[in-house]
Every structure is written in C-alpha cells, then in structure tokens.
Amino acid sequence: MQYLKGNLLDAKAQALVNTVNTVGVMGKGIALQFKEAFPENFRQYAAACKHKQLRTGDLLVVKEHTIEGDKFIINFPTKTEWFLKSKYEYIEQGLQKLVQVIEENQIDSIAIPPLGCGNGGLKWEKVRPMIEKHLGQLKNVDIQVFEPNEAVKELLKKQDVNKDVKLTPARAMLLYAMFYYDSLGENTSLFVANKLAYFLQRLGETSLNKLKFQASHYGPYSVGVEHVMHALNGKYVKGLEQMSAKAFEPLELQYDKLPELKNYVKKEFSTEQRARLSSLVKLIDGFESALSLEILATVDFIRKENPGIDREGIITKIYNWSDRKRKLFQIRYIDIAANHLSDYSQTLNIN
C-alpha cells in the first residue's frame, strides 16, 4: 500500500474509486472530475440512483473503455444526500464490500481517494486506519491511496484561469450582486450567492427561474447556484475549483473584471433588471451579515411556502427546521425579519 499526493484520475491503475452520494448528483470535487472523464459511468450511476438501486454499503462497478484500455470505475457511496456529511459507518461498510469487488474482479491495481474527507467532513486520521485495516489484508494488489492534498486544489485553480467564460443575464445578475455585497466589507461565499440568487428570483428576475430552491441546512438553497458560480470561476471569481468550496469559504472576486461586468449590465440589462438590483440592495439593507441573511431568507421562504401563515406558525416552522436554527434564531430576530419583509412586500414585489 502506497500513499500518494496528486490527482487520482492520473493514476496508472486498473480500477479507480469514485466517492458518490446515492441520489445521482456529481457536482463537487473528485466526483465532478469523474463525471466529466467517464460519461458512461455517470450514465449508469444516475440510472442506478434514479431506480434507488444504490445505497451506502453497496458499490456500483462500471467498466469504462479508455485510450489506455479498460478501467473499472468503482462508485463508492460515502453519503446519502449530496448536501449531507459522510459517516464513518458508510466508509466501514463500503470498504468491506470493496475487498469483495477487488477479489471477484481480480483487480491487480486500484487508486483510492481520501474516502469521505474534504466535502464529506470526515477526518483523514480516522479514515486512513480503516483503509489499512480492510485493504491491508489483500495480497498481490497495488493499492494507491491518494491523501488529502491542497496542492491539487491550487493546481485546478491555475487551470481554470484560461477557460473561456461568457456572461449571460443570469451570471451577470448574480455576479453584480456579489460584487455589491463584497463592497460592503462582508465575505462572499456560496452561502451568500445562494441567498442573493434566492432574493433576486423572488424579486422577479426571470433569468434565474431555472434555480430550484429547497429547504436546506442554512435556509433556502439551490445546487444550481453552485453551477452558475462555477461557470464564472477562473475569470470573474476564484475559489470554486471543481466546485469544492464549503458554504462559508470565502470566494475571491476578480475586481479587474468589474468594468467589463458593469459594461455588460449597462448594455444588456433592461430598466426593470437594473431596478431589480436596486431593490435587492434595499431589501438586504441592515441584513448583510451571514446570520441576518439566513434569517431573512428563511422567514421569507416559510411565508412563500405557507401563504397566510401567522407569527406563531413562522416561529414553529423555524424551530422545527433544525436544532441550529432553534439555537441561533432568537424570536426578536425573527420578528425584525418578518416586519422588514412586510414593509417591503409591495414595493419589492414579495408576497
């Protein structure tokens, strides 16, 4: 067993382990790289998830034909939903199954990522001994374990710099809002991008209508926001290499591109769209901190999903949402957010 640094997809191995969830989303980190490199594997993986045939503890083995010959892609679930954290028990179960897969397919070399670490949130110092315990018993198998490596992320950041990035109404709208928020002295992040996109959509911005927001840990959230921001990465923003940023990890807006963005807004945006950006500024005034934005968006989401809900109903919904919200969302904060939304409901077209 050898421990390596670098990009697992460059490994000279007969089999590659791909960490996945069980709902068919390959949107981040190593999984996104696999999606782009092995389309047949993704097709079979997505189909298996659609029919609920892949669970934690199970592995999906796909044979891919490449220019280097056939490779086994072993899809290893480390989490259930894409937005949840991994669990050590999933790693334990999967490793037991992996031993069987290696033996049954007579695999002589395999490359393995740091299972459940990174976006999964598990600690490498706990996962590494688990890998050694299960795979250390195998004989005549070249086991290449790729450890967590910040250098890979930096390499990907450099590779994204030269990619061709074109502005679209949706990208420009969200990016402009991000620059405004950043100018207030607050850190921009995926969390912030989600909240700004959510309110722009609520204010009637049709270019963002494809974003589907749902109740998540930090309030209304859409995985589509990550895709919009990732499309801008390298030229207008940095920090989203392979979509691997955490929710509150600061993103680097590229201010040398701001004049280009302003010119696009001036030429391409309608009067209504520019007014919408002004409305967003008014709406989040006084709610710029991360917690304030979360409270404001959460209260609005509950009101949108439950027309006519009263004050007590909103509080109950929030406290049933999660333990985190129950601890952090004081009633007076909820009242302030609700009153603010009511004050702006007509002028900002929020019901």
Residue frames relative to the residue before (quaternion, step in Angstrom):
aa qw qx qy qz dx dy dz
M 1.0000 0.0000 0.0000 0.0000 0.00 0.00 0.00
Q 0.0484 -0.8074 0.5880 -0.0006 3.55 -0.78 1.02
Y 0.2954 -0.7515 0.5695 0.1539 3.54 -1.11 0.80
L 0.0830 -0.8297 0.5513 -0.0300 3.53 -0.73 1.13
K 0.2723 -0.6944 0.6315 0.2119 3.51 -1.39 0.28
G 0.5505 0.6223 -0.4345 0.3477 3.58 -1.05 0.60
N 0.6700 -0.4857 0.3878 0.4060 3.53 -1.33 -0.32
L 0.4462 -0.7249 0.4615 0.2500 3.57 -0.56 1.16
L 0.6390 0.5512 -0.3430 0.4125 3.61 0.99 -0.69
D 0.6353 0.5096 -0.3304 0.4770 3.59 1.26 -0.24
A 0.4542 0.7193 -0.4336 0.2970 3.59 1.27 -0.13
K 0.3406 -0.7024 0.5878 0.2122 3.57 -1.09 0.79
A 0.3592 0.7242 -0.4974 0.3147 3.54 0.31 1.28
Q 0.5598 -0.6193 0.4441 0.3254 3.55 -1.18 0.64
A 0.7944 0.1615 -0.0650 0.5819 3.57 1.13 -0.70
L 0.1453 -0.7670 0.6210 0.0704 3.54 -1.13 0.78
V 0.2873 -0.7504 0.5702 0.1711 3.57 -0.92 0.90
N 0.1350 -0.7897 0.5979 0.0245 3.54 -0.85 1.09
T 0.2707 -0.7714 0.5523 0.1630 3.61 -0.55 1.10
V 0.0032 0.8210 -0.5656 0.0778 3.58 -0.76 1.09
N 0.4090 -0.6175 0.5831 0.3337 3.53 -1.42 -0.06
T 0.5389 -0.6515 0.4318 0.3141 3.58 -1.24 0.03
V 0.6253 0.5468 -0.3461 0.4361 3.60 1.22 0.35
G 0.6212 -0.6234 0.3182 0.3525 3.58 1.23 0.31
V 0.5553 0.6008 -0.3971 0.4159 3.59 1.23 0.31
M 0.0176 -0.7568 0.6533 -0.0030 3.56 -0.81 1.08
G 0.2004 0.8443 -0.4707 0.1596 3.56 0.35 1.20
K 0.7885 0.2928 -0.1454 0.5210 3.58 1.19 -0.24
G 0.8820 0.1829 -0.0748 0.4279 3.47 -1.45 0.26
I 0.8470 -0.1256 0.1163 0.5032 3.52 -1.09 -0.85
A 0.6096 0.5660 -0.3606 0.4219 3.61 1.05 -0.68
L 0.6419 0.5151 -0.3249 0.4660 3.59 1.01 -0.78
Q 0.6227 0.5312 -0.3372 0.4652 3.58 1.04 -0.75
F 0.6447 0.5155 -0.3143 0.4689 3.58 0.98 -0.84
K 0.6273 0.5521 -0.3373 0.4334 3.58 0.95 -0.87
E 0.7062 0.4616 -0.2600 0.4697 3.55 0.95 -0.91
A 0.7189 0.4629 -0.2515 0.4536 3.59 1.03 -0.80
F 0.8068 0.1931 -0.0694 0.5541 3.59 1.06 -0.75
P 0.1486 -0.8514 0.4982 0.0701 3.61 0.34 1.24
E 0.6304 0.5288 -0.3475 0.4496 3.62 1.02 -0.70
N 0.6188 0.5374 -0.3371 0.4633 3.55 1.03 -0.77
F 0.6666 0.4959 -0.3148 0.4590 3.59 0.89 -0.88
R 0.6171 0.5513 -0.3494 0.4395 3.59 0.99 -0.79
Q 0.7014 0.4534 -0.2726 0.4777 3.59 0.85 -0.95
Y 0.6267 0.5386 -0.3293 0.4569 3.57 1.05 -0.77
A 0.6694 0.4981 -0.2994 0.4628 3.59 0.87 -0.96
A 0.6473 0.5167 -0.3154 0.4632 3.59 1.01 -0.82
A 0.6471 0.5192 -0.3179 0.4590 3.58 0.97 -0.86
C 0.6670 0.4904 -0.3015 0.4729 3.58 0.98 -0.82
K 0.6219 0.5564 -0.3365 0.4364 3.57 1.00 -0.82
H 0.7515 0.3553 -0.1933 0.5212 3.57 1.03 -0.80
K 0.4548 -0.7291 0.4125 0.3024 3.56 1.35 0.38
Q 0.3742 0.7416 -0.4671 0.3032 3.55 1.01 0.89
L 0.6987 0.4110 -0.2649 0.5222 3.59 1.27 -0.09
R 0.0301 0.7945 -0.6025 0.0688 3.54 -0.72 1.12
T 0.6282 -0.4927 0.4065 0.4443 3.56 -1.24 0.25
G 0.7218 0.3651 -0.3076 0.5010 3.55 -0.94 0.92
D 0.6663 0.4193 -0.2845 0.5471 3.57 1.31 -0.32
L 0.1872 -0.7529 0.6148 0.1419 3.56 -1.25 0.40
L 0.2282 -0.7425 0.6119 0.1490 3.56 -1.09 0.72
V 0.1300 -0.8070 0.5752 0.0300 3.57 -0.56 1.21
V 0.0174 -0.7961 0.6032 -0.0445 3.57 -0.74 1.12
K 0.2705 -0.7434 0.5870 0.1720 3.57 -0.97 0.87
E 0.1220 -0.7964 0.5919 0.0236 3.56 -0.69 1.18
H 0.3134 -0.7275 0.5793 0.1921 3.57 -1.03 0.83
T 0.0106 0.8070 -0.5880 0.0538 3.59 -0.60 1.14
I 0.6673 -0.4933 0.3619 0.4248 3.59 -1.27 0.18
E 0.6680 0.4696 -0.2937 0.4970 3.56 1.25 -0.37
G 0.6699 -0.4488 0.3039 0.5074 3.57 1.29 0.05
D 0.7020 -0.4567 0.3301 0.4355 3.56 -1.29 0.00
K 0.0725 -0.7726 0.6296 0.0375 3.54 -1.11 0.78
F 0.3521 -0.6816 0.5943 0.2414 3.52 -1.20 0.62
I 0.1266 -0.7451 0.6496 0.0825 3.57 -0.89 0.97
I 0.1195 -0.8080 0.5764 0.0250 3.56 -0.56 1.18
N 0.2021 -0.7975 0.5619 0.0856 3.56 -0.35 1.28
F 0.1023 -0.8247 0.5545 -0.0431 3.53 -0.50 1.33
P 0.2636 -0.7852 0.5355 0.1647 3.66 -0.30 1.17
T 0.0824 -0.7953 0.6000 0.0269 3.56 -0.77 1.07
K 0.7715 0.1303 -0.1017 0.6144 3.57 1.32 -0.06
T 0.5059 -0.6241 0.4899 0.3386 3.57 -1.26 0.28
E 0.7867 0.1658 -0.0821 0.5889 3.60 0.34 -1.21
W 0.5985 -0.6018 0.3936 0.3533 3.57 -1.11 0.69
F 0.7261 0.4489 -0.2521 0.4557 3.61 1.06 -0.69
L 0.5884 0.5694 -0.3730 0.4365 3.60 1.28 -0.05
K 0.5399 -0.6068 0.4704 0.3450 3.56 -1.29 0.28
S 0.5552 -0.5850 0.4729 0.3548 3.53 -1.29 0.40
K 0.2440 -0.7468 0.5962 0.1654 3.56 -1.31 0.28
Y 0.5714 -0.6193 0.4181 0.3394 3.55 -1.05 0.81
E 0.6177 0.5569 -0.3551 0.4269 3.58 1.06 -0.66
Y 0.6142 0.5354 -0.3509 0.4615 3.59 1.12 -0.61
I 0.6321 0.5233 -0.3238 0.4708 3.58 1.06 -0.78
E 0.6454 0.5290 -0.3104 0.4553 3.57 0.94 -0.93
Q 0.6846 0.4839 -0.2851 0.4646 3.58 0.83 -0.98
G 0.6781 0.5078 -0.2894 0.4456 3.55 0.94 -0.91
L 0.6429 0.5232 -0.3241 0.4561 3.58 1.01 -0.76
Q 0.6069 0.5410 -0.3526 0.4633 3.58 1.04 -0.70
K 0.6789 0.4756 -0.2799 0.4844 3.56 0.96 -0.89
L 0.6181 0.5724 -0.3437 0.4149 3.59 1.04 -0.77
V 0.6034 0.5518 -0.3520 0.4557 3.58 1.03 -0.74
Q 0.6569 0.5079 -0.3042 0.4670 3.59 0.95 -0.89
V 0.6573 0.5210 -0.3086 0.4486 3.59 0.93 -0.92
I 0.6466 0.5205 -0.3187 0.4576 3.58 0.95 -0.86
E 0.6939 0.4712 -0.2769 0.4688 3.56 0.90 -0.92
E 0.6770 0.5093 -0.2995 0.4389 3.61 0.88 -0.91
N 0.7549 0.3651 -0.1991 0.5071 3.59 1.03 -0.77
Q 0.3734 -0.7592 0.4574 0.2738 3.56 1.36 0.12
I 0.1773 0.8010 -0.5400 0.1879 3.54 0.91 0.98
D 0.2114 -0.8194 0.5230 0.1016 3.58 -0.76 1.02
S 0.7874 0.0978 -0.0962 0.6010 3.60 1.25 -0.13
I 0.0121 0.8119 -0.5796 0.0685 3.56 -0.92 0.91
A 0.2135 -0.7586 0.6050 0.1136 3.57 -1.08 0.83
I 0.0974 -0.8197 0.5642 -0.0199 3.55 -0.79 1.11
P 0.3433 -0.7336 0.5444 0.2179 3.63 -0.87 0.90
P 0.6273 -0.5037 0.4032 0.4362 3.63 -1.25 0.05
L 0.3138 -0.8270 0.4359 0.1661 3.55 0.26 1.36
G 0.8649 0.0895 -0.0850 0.4866 3.56 -0.74 1.09
C 0.5575 0.5806 -0.4064 0.4324 3.58 1.24 -0.01
G 0.6652 0.4684 -0.3500 0.4644 3.61 -1.18 0.09
N 0.8420 0.0000 0.0319 0.5386 3.59 -0.66 -1.09
G 0.6362 0.5606 -0.3230 0.4203 3.58 1.15 -0.60
G 0.4268 -0.7615 0.4064 0.2699 3.56 1.25 -0.39
L 0.5223 0.6377 -0.4283 0.3702 3.62 1.22 0.04
K 0.4796 -0.6692 0.4926 0.2821 3.56 -1.23 0.51
W 0.4988 -0.6861 0.4516 0.2767 3.53 -0.83 1.06
E 0.6396 0.5448 -0.3362 0.4255 3.59 0.99 -0.73
K 0.6692 0.4424 -0.2993 0.5165 3.60 1.26 -0.26
V 0.6719 0.5078 -0.2992 0.4486 3.57 1.03 -0.77
R 0.6177 0.5823 -0.3510 0.3952 3.60 0.95 -0.84
P 0.6782 0.4718 -0.3201 0.4637 3.67 0.80 -0.83
M 0.6066 0.5505 -0.3575 0.4485 3.59 1.10 -0.61
I 0.6396 0.5120 -0.3182 0.4770 3.58 1.01 -0.83
E 0.6672 0.5092 -0.2995 0.4537 3.57 0.92 -0.92
K 0.6400 0.5459 -0.3288 0.4293 3.57 0.98 -0.84
H 0.7621 0.3925 -0.2097 0.4702 3.57 0.82 -0.95
L 0.7763 0.3623 -0.1999 0.4756 3.60 0.81 -0.92
G 0.5355 0.6459 -0.3987 0.3703 3.56 1.23 -0.34
Q 0.6223 0.5643 -0.3313 0.4297 3.58 1.21 -0.44
L 0.5807 0.6096 -0.3730 0.3900 3.60 1.21 -0.40
K 0.2210 -0.7763 0.5803 0.1088 3.57 -1.01 0.86
N 0.8424 0.1663 -0.1551 0.4886 3.54 -1.20 0.73
V 0.5658 0.5329 -0.4151 0.4729 3.55 1.06 0.82
D 0.3186 -0.7343 0.5714 0.1811 3.56 -0.82 1.06
I 0.0614 -0.8195 0.5695 -0.0195 3.57 -0.33 1.28
Q 0.0816 -0.8016 0.5922 -0.0081 3.55 -0.55 1.24
V 0.0853 -0.8095 0.5809 0.0061 3.57 -0.44 1.22
F 0.2125 -0.7874 0.5701 0.0989 3.56 -0.65 1.15
E 0.2994 -0.7845 0.5246 0.1406 3.55 -0.54 1.22
P 0.6503 -0.4824 0.3848 0.4430 3.61 -1.23 0.33
N 0.0057 0.8338 -0.5456 0.0839 3.56 -0.79 0.98
E 0.3111 -0.7656 0.5387 0.1642 3.58 -0.46 1.22
A 0.5667 0.6168 -0.3833 0.3891 3.57 1.16 -0.58
V 0.6123 0.5507 -0.3501 0.4464 3.58 1.08 -0.71
K 0.6460 0.5189 -0.3194 0.4598 3.56 0.96 -0.86
E 0.6552 0.5041 -0.3134 0.4673 3.59 0.97 -0.82
L 0.6252 0.5355 -0.3331 0.4599 3.58 1.06 -0.76
L 0.6584 0.5063 -0.3030 0.4673 3.57 0.94 -0.88
K 0.6058 0.5603 -0.3484 0.4446 3.56 1.09 -0.73
K 0.6676 0.4910 -0.2925 0.4772 3.58 0.98 -0.87
Q 0.6497 0.5325 -0.3205 0.4378 3.58 1.00 -0.81
D 0.6720 0.5213 -0.2959 0.4349 3.60 1.08 -0.68
V 0.5066 0.6956 -0.4130 0.2983 3.58 1.20 -0.48
N 0.7756 0.3862 -0.1840 0.4642 3.58 0.90 -0.92
K 0.4575 0.6888 -0.4701 0.3087 3.61 1.16 0.07
D 0.5123 -0.6524 0.4717 0.2992 3.55 -1.12 0.71
V 0.0155 -0.8063 0.5897 -0.0444 3.56 -0.61 1.16
K 0.0954 -0.7960 0.5970 0.0302 3.56 -0.75 1.05
L 0.4238 -0.6863 0.5295 0.2627 3.54 -1.03 0.79
T 0.0911 -0.7354 0.6688 0.0604 3.52 -1.22 0.70
P 0.6871 -0.4623 0.3212 0.4592 3.63 -1.14 0.23
A 0.6691 0.4975 -0.3085 0.4579 3.60 0.90 -0.88
R 0.6738 0.4930 -0.2981 0.4627 3.58 0.87 -0.93
A 0.6805 0.4949 -0.2919 0.4549 3.57 0.89 -0.95
M 0.6283 0.5476 -0.3335 0.4406 3.58 0.99 -0.83
L 0.7093 0.4421 -0.2622 0.4824 3.57 0.80 -1.00
L 0.6530 0.5252 -0.3197 0.4422 3.58 0.93 -0.85
Y 0.6400 0.5209 -0.3247 0.4622 3.58 0.97 -0.83
A 0.6445 0.5123 -0.3126 0.4737 3.57 1.00 -0.83
M 0.6351 0.5314 -0.3237 0.4577 3.58 1.05 -0.77
F 0.6433 0.5098 -0.3235 0.4707 3.60 0.97 -0.81
Y 0.6310 0.5216 -0.3375 0.4646 3.59 0.98 -0.79
Y 0.6673 0.5039 -0.3041 0.4564 3.57 0.84 -0.98
D 0.6500 0.5231 -0.3119 0.4545 3.57 0.97 -0.88
S 0.6385 0.5485 -0.3241 0.4317 3.59 1.06 -0.74
L 0.6011 0.5667 -0.3494 0.4421 3.58 1.26 -0.34
G 0.5597 -0.6170 0.3795 0.4025 3.57 1.29 -0.17
E 0.5551 0.5861 -0.3953 0.4383 3.57 1.30 0.19
N 0.5239 -0.6301 0.4693 0.3292 3.58 -1.17 0.57
T 0.3028 -0.7190 0.5924 0.2009 3.57 -0.95 0.87
S 0.0497 0.7883 -0.6054 0.0979 3.57 -1.06 0.78
L 0.6811 -0.4381 0.3615 0.4621 3.57 -1.29 -0.03
F 0.5883 0.5678 -0.3617 0.4480 3.56 1.09 -0.69
V 0.6836 0.4807 -0.2761 0.4746 3.56 0.83 -1.03
A 0.6320 0.5401 -0.3309 0.4465 3.59 0.94 -0.89
N 0.6469 0.5239 -0.3153 0.4557 3.58 0.99 -0.83
K 0.6953 0.4735 -0.2901 0.4562 3.57 0.85 -0.92
L 0.6514 0.5027 -0.3216 0.4686 3.60 0.99 -0.78
A 0.6503 0.5052 -0.3131 0.4731 3.59 0.97 -0.85
Y 0.6224 0.5489 -0.3375 0.4443 3.57 1.00 -0.83
F 0.7186 0.4405 -0.2665 0.4675 3.58 0.79 -0.98
L 0.6015 0.5413 -0.3675 0.4583 3.61 1.06 -0.61
Q 0.6416 0.5063 -0.3162 0.4817 3.56 1.02 -0.79
R 0.6638 0.5055 -0.2999 0.4624 3.58 0.96 -0.86
L 0.6629 0.4945 -0.2948 0.4786 3.56 1.19 -0.57
G 0.6498 -0.5733 0.2904 0.4059 3.55 1.31 0.14
E 0.4141 0.7123 -0.4786 0.3035 3.60 1.21 0.30
T 0.2761 -0.8190 0.4861 0.1294 3.57 -0.21 1.32
S 0.5733 0.5988 -0.3963 0.3947 3.63 1.12 -0.44
L 0.7051 0.4261 -0.2487 0.5093 3.57 1.27 -0.37
N 0.3661 0.7804 -0.4534 0.2270 3.59 1.25 0.17
K 0.5961 0.5797 -0.3710 0.4135 3.60 1.15 -0.43
L 0.5705 0.5883 -0.3849 0.4245 3.58 1.21 -0.35
K 0.1578 -0.7894 0.5903 0.0591 3.56 -0.79 1.07
F 0.1548 -0.8158 0.5545 0.0550 3.57 -0.38 1.25
Q 0.0084 -0.7852 0.6190 -0.0172 3.52 -1.05 0.86
A 0.6333 -0.5309 0.3959 0.4005 3.55 -1.25 0.38
S 0.0634 0.7948 -0.5982 0.0805 3.57 -0.76 1.06
H 0.7952 -0.3487 0.2023 0.4530 3.56 -1.33 0.02
Y 0.7970 0.2646 -0.1230 0.5288 3.58 0.90 -0.94
G 0.7425 -0.3496 0.2122 0.5304 3.58 1.10 0.60
P 0.7731 -0.2975 0.2171 0.5164 3.62 -1.18 -0.35
Y 0.0127 0.8112 -0.5774 0.0924 3.54 -0.85 1.05
S 0.0646 -0.7774 0.6249 0.0328 3.56 -1.12 0.75
V 0.4381 -0.6919 0.5084 0.2662 3.57 -0.80 1.01
G 0.5657 0.6226 -0.3745 0.3900 3.58 1.18 -0.50
V 0.5704 0.5900 -0.3843 0.4229 3.59 1.14 -0.55
E 0.6252 0.5341 -0.3370 0.4585 3.57 1.02 -0.78
H 0.6532 0.5125 -0.3172 0.4584 3.58 1.00 -0.79
V 0.6258 0.5234 -0.3383 0.4690 3.59 1.03 -0.75
M 0.6950 0.4705 -0.2755 0.4687 3.57 0.88 -0.97
H 0.6341 0.5306 -0.3374 0.4500 3.58 1.01 -0.75
A 0.6155 0.5489 -0.3447 0.4484 3.58 1.07 -0.69
L 0.6929 0.4626 -0.2616 0.4872 3.59 1.16 -0.62
N 0.5197 0.6848 -0.3977 0.3208 3.56 1.25 -0.40
G 0.7201 0.4126 -0.3357 0.4455 3.52 -1.09 0.81
K 0.7829 0.2564 -0.1358 0.5504 3.58 1.02 -0.80
Y 0.8091 0.2450 -0.1104 0.5226 3.56 0.76 -1.02
V 0.7897 0.0809 -0.0219 0.6078 3.56 1.19 -0.49
K 0.1479 -0.7684 0.6139 0.1038 3.56 -1.22 0.52
G 0.5978 0.5726 -0.4227 0.3690 3.55 -1.19 0.60
L 0.6957 0.4397 -0.2703 0.4996 3.57 1.30 -0.09
E 0.1726 0.8073 -0.5428 0.1545 3.55 1.06 0.74
Q 0.8322 -0.0323 -0.0515 0.5511 3.57 -0.68 1.16
M 0.5417 -0.6658 0.3793 0.3456 3.57 1.18 0.66
S 0.3965 0.7666 -0.4260 0.2714 3.55 1.07 0.72
A 0.4475 0.7032 -0.4590 0.3075 3.62 1.20 0.11
K 0.4323 -0.6604 0.5455 0.2818 3.55 -1.16 0.65
A 0.7473 -0.4539 0.2503 0.4157 3.56 -1.27 0.44
F 0.8082 0.2572 -0.1169 0.5167 3.60 0.86 -0.96
E 0.3933 0.7135 -0.4898 0.3105 3.59 1.23 0.24
P 0.4681 -0.7111 0.4400 0.2856 3.62 -0.64 1.07
L 0.2431 -0.7378 0.6138 0.1408 3.54 -1.10 0.82
E 0.3604 -0.7394 0.5327 0.1990 3.57 -1.09 0.73
L 0.2123 -0.7692 0.5918 0.1143 3.57 -0.45 1.19
Q 0.3435 -0.7520 0.5316 0.1841 3.57 -0.94 0.92
Y 0.2585 -0.8344 0.4714 0.1212 3.54 -0.03 1.36
D 0.5639 0.5845 -0.4053 0.4197 3.60 1.16 -0.27
K 0.6716 0.4739 -0.2888 0.4909 3.58 1.29 -0.28
L 0.4396 0.7225 -0.4436 0.2966 3.60 1.27 -0.08
P 0.6333 0.5194 -0.3602 0.4465 3.68 0.89 -0.70
E 0.6300 0.5284 -0.3263 0.4663 3.58 1.04 -0.78
L 0.6525 0.5100 -0.3037 0.4712 3.57 1.00 -0.86
K 0.6551 0.5112 -0.3138 0.4594 3.58 0.91 -0.90
N 0.6409 0.5251 -0.3200 0.4595 3.57 1.01 -0.78
Y 0.6274 0.5265 -0.3260 0.4721 3.59 1.07 -0.79
V 0.6563 0.5115 -0.3087 0.4608 3.57 0.90 -0.94
K 0.6613 0.5221 -0.3029 0.4453 3.58 0.95 -0.90
K 0.7484 0.4207 -0.2157 0.4652 3.57 0.93 -0.93
E 0.7991 0.3689 -0.1502 0.4503 3.55 0.88 -0.99
F 0.6648 0.5182 -0.3213 0.4316 3.60 1.07 -0.59
S 0.4453 -0.6654 0.5342 0.2712 3.52 -1.13 0.74
T 0.6775 -0.4582 0.3702 0.4403 3.55 -1.30 0.19
E 0.6427 0.5347 -0.3154 0.4489 3.57 1.04 -0.83
Q 0.6631 0.5064 -0.3116 0.4548 3.59 0.97 -0.81
R 0.6506 0.4918 -0.3225 0.4805 3.58 0.98 -0.76
A 0.6267 0.5248 -0.3303 0.4720 3.57 1.08 -0.72
R 0.6149 0.5611 -0.3355 0.4410 3.55 1.12 -0.74
L 0.6333 0.5151 -0.3265 0.4764 3.57 1.02 -0.76
S 0.6368 0.5147 -0.3226 0.4749 3.58 1.03 -0.76
S 0.6348 0.5289 -0.3224 0.4619 3.56 1.03 -0.77
L 0.6202 0.5402 -0.3383 0.4573 3.57 1.04 -0.77
V 0.6270 0.5416 -0.3302 0.4522 3.57 0.98 -0.88
K 0.6744 0.4858 -0.2919 0.4731 3.59 0.94 -0.89
L 0.6564 0.5461 -0.3139 0.4152 3.55 0.95 -0.89
I 0.7693 0.3553 -0.2051 0.4897 3.60 0.85 -0.89
D 0.3873 0.7241 -0.4853 0.3003 3.59 1.26 0.07
G 0.7995 0.2039 -0.1913 0.5317 3.55 -0.65 1.15
F 0.7236 0.3626 -0.2220 0.5438 3.58 1.30 -0.11
E 0.2785 0.8258 -0.4579 0.1757 3.57 1.13 0.63
S 0.5945 0.5720 -0.3891 0.4099 3.62 1.05 -0.54
A 0.6641 -0.5266 0.3507 0.3983 3.57 -1.20 0.53
L 0.6800 0.4851 -0.3002 0.4606 3.60 0.86 -0.93
S 0.6506 0.5185 -0.3197 0.4534 3.59 0.96 -0.83
L 0.6383 0.5188 -0.3195 0.4705 3.57 1.00 -0.83
E 0.6498 0.5229 -0.3142 0.4536 3.55 0.98 -0.87
I 0.6574 0.5028 -0.3119 0.4666 3.58 0.93 -0.88
L 0.6645 0.5162 -0.3064 0.4451 3.57 0.87 -0.97
A 0.6941 0.4689 -0.2768 0.4709 3.59 0.88 -0.95
T 0.6450 0.5319 -0.3213 0.4447 3.57 1.00 -0.81
V 0.6574 0.4981 -0.3077 0.4744 3.58 0.92 -0.91
D 0.6662 0.4977 -0.3093 0.4613 3.59 0.91 -0.86
F 0.6357 0.5346 -0.3279 0.4500 3.58 0.97 -0.84
I 0.6537 0.5071 -0.3087 0.4693 3.59 0.96 -0.87
R 0.6620 0.4982 -0.3067 0.4686 3.59 0.94 -0.84
K 0.6472 0.5203 -0.3190 0.4568 3.57 1.02 -0.79
E 0.7201 0.4471 -0.2427 0.4718 3.56 0.95 -0.92
N 0.7762 0.2404 -0.1231 0.5696 3.58 1.23 -0.45
P 0.1622 -0.8289 0.5281 0.0874 3.62 0.40 1.20
G 0.8183 0.2481 -0.1904 0.4823 3.55 -0.96 0.91
I 0.4121 0.7229 -0.4724 0.2905 3.60 1.24 0.00
D 0.3516 -0.7474 0.5236 0.2087 3.60 -0.98 0.81
R 0.7652 -0.3872 0.2630 0.4420 3.55 -1.37 0.09
E 0.6807 0.4856 -0.2983 0.4602 3.59 0.82 -0.94
G 0.6349 0.5381 -0.3273 0.4475 3.54 1.05 -0.75
I 0.6339 0.5272 -0.3237 0.4642 3.56 1.03 -0.82
I 0.6626 0.5074 -0.3040 0.4595 3.57 0.89 -0.95
T 0.6486 0.5171 -0.3144 0.4617 3.58 0.95 -0.87
K 0.6489 0.5200 -0.3150 0.4574 3.59 0.93 -0.90
I 0.6626 0.5066 -0.3051 0.4595 3.57 0.94 -0.88
Y 0.7043 0.4673 -0.2770 0.4571 3.58 0.85 -0.92
N 0.6606 0.4649 -0.3067 0.5034 3.57 1.22 -0.40
W 0.4974 0.6786 -0.4099 0.3523 3.58 1.30 -0.31
S 0.7555 -0.2581 0.2062 0.5658 3.57 0.82 -1.02
D 0.6190 -0.5296 0.4236 0.3961 3.56 -1.26 0.39
R 0.6062 0.5774 -0.3478 0.4220 3.56 1.05 -0.78
K 0.6940 0.4599 -0.2810 0.4774 3.57 0.84 -0.94
R 0.6151 0.5538 -0.3470 0.4411 3.57 1.04 -0.73
K 0.7003 0.4681 -0.2622 0.4709 3.58 1.04 -0.78
L 0.7741 0.3982 -0.1900 0.4540 3.58 0.91 -0.93
F 0.7036 0.4658 -0.2716 0.4628 3.59 1.03 -0.73
Q 0.1636 -0.7889 0.5871 0.0789 3.58 -0.13 1.24
I 0.6259 -0.5800 0.3673 0.3700 3.56 -1.09 0.75
R 0.6542 0.5144 -0.3366 0.4406 3.60 0.94 -0.76
Y 0.6098 0.5320 -0.3530 0.4696 3.60 1.14 -0.59
I 0.6379 0.5280 -0.3162 0.4629 3.55 1.02 -0.86
D 0.6565 0.5157 -0.3054 0.4580 3.58 0.97 -0.89
I 0.6407 0.5270 -0.3244 0.4545 3.58 0.97 -0.86
A 0.6646 0.5024 -0.2978 0.4661 3.58 0.94 -0.93
A 0.6649 0.5096 -0.3047 0.4532 3.59 0.91 -0.92
N 0.6604 0.4998 -0.3050 0.4702 3.59 0.96 -0.86
H 0.6311 0.5354 -0.3249 0.4578 3.57 1.02 -0.81
L 0.6640 0.4976 -0.2986 0.4716 3.57 0.93 -0.89
S 0.6426 0.5198 -0.3223 0.4616 3.58 1.03 -0.77
D 0.6379 0.5421 -0.3221 0.4421 3.58 1.00 -0.84
Y 0.7729 0.3545 -0.1712 0.4977 3.56 1.03 -0.82
S 0.3719 0.7861 -0.4505 0.2019 3.59 1.27 -0.04
Q 0.7287 0.4115 -0.2494 0.4874 3.60 0.93 -0.81
T 0.7032 0.4679 -0.2855 0.4527 3.58 0.79 -0.97
L 0.7535 0.3586 -0.2046 0.5116 3.59 1.08 -0.64
N 0.4497 -0.7243 0.4371 0.2864 3.59 1.26 0.22
I 0.4770 0.6092 -0.4807 0.4126 3.57 1.02 0.83
N 0.3370 -0.7733 0.5072 0.1765 3.55 -0.68 1.10
